[in-house]
Amino acid sequence: MSDAIGPGDLVLCVNAAPNHVNGWPVPLQAGETYRVYGVMEFGCPCGRSDSLIDVGIDFGWCQTRFRLLPKPKAQTRTRKETAPREKETVR
């Protein structure tokens, strides 16, 4: 999974349970999206993942807490072309 997630990606927090290593509450909110700042190739102490994800809150989090969100597809927008208005001279 660490190959799929990279810096700049958006991830959804799906598990805001207490820290599975020390039992302390976590500042993450389930259902919120976070931007990934970095992926650290380091085995999580829980043994369920091979990397930790830095989302800018506290330290690195186990990647099992997050799901990768799909990248938004580019959408084409149609723009109105405005012709220059002709000024009417009043004398």
N, C-alpha and C positions, 0 to 999 in steps of 0.2 A: 504494500500500500504506500510505502514511503516514496516509491518511484512516481506515483500518480500525483502526489501533492508537492507543490513547490512554492517558493516565495511569490507573493502576489495573488495567490488563489484565495477564493472565498470558501470557508468551511462552515458547516452548521454544527452547533454544539448539541449533541443528542444525549449526553450523560453528564449531569452536573452533580452527581453523587459525591459524597466526601472523598477526599484524596485516598486512593486505594493503597497507598504505602504507609501513611502515618495517621489516617482517619480524620484529618482536619478538614473543615469546610472549605470549599473552593469558591473563588469569586466569579466563576463563569455562570452564565444563565442558560438553561436549556431552552432551545428554540431560537437563540440569537445567532447571528452570523458574525464571523470574525475573519479578518484578513491575516493570512499567514506571512510572518516576517522572515521566518527561517525554519529550516528542517535540520535537526541535529541527529546525525546517525549515531544513536546511542541506545542500547537495549534498555527498555523501561524496566524498572525493578519488578514490576508485576509479571514480566515474562510474556505478555500478550502482544507486544509490538517491538519493532526493531528501530524505532526512532521517536524522538520527542519533537513536538511542534511548538514554535514560539509564536504566540498571537499577541504579544505586547502586554500581557497581564501576568504579573509574577514571573515565574520561571517557565521552562518548557513543560508542556502537557502531553500525556500519553495520547497517541494518535487514535486510540480506540474511542476517545470521547467525541470525535468529530467525524463528519461525513463530508466528502468533497461535493460542492455544489457545481452544477454544470456552468460552463462559461457562457455568458450571454452572446447570442448570435447577433451579428450586425444586421441592422434593419435599414432599408433604404427609405428615405423620406422624399416625398415629392414636394418641391418648392414651387410656389407661384412666381412666375416671372412677371415683374412689373415693368411696364413700358414707361419711359419717362413722360411725364405730363407736359403737355404743351401749355405754355403760359399765354393767356389772352391779354393783349395790351389794350388798356383802357385809356382814352385820351379825353 
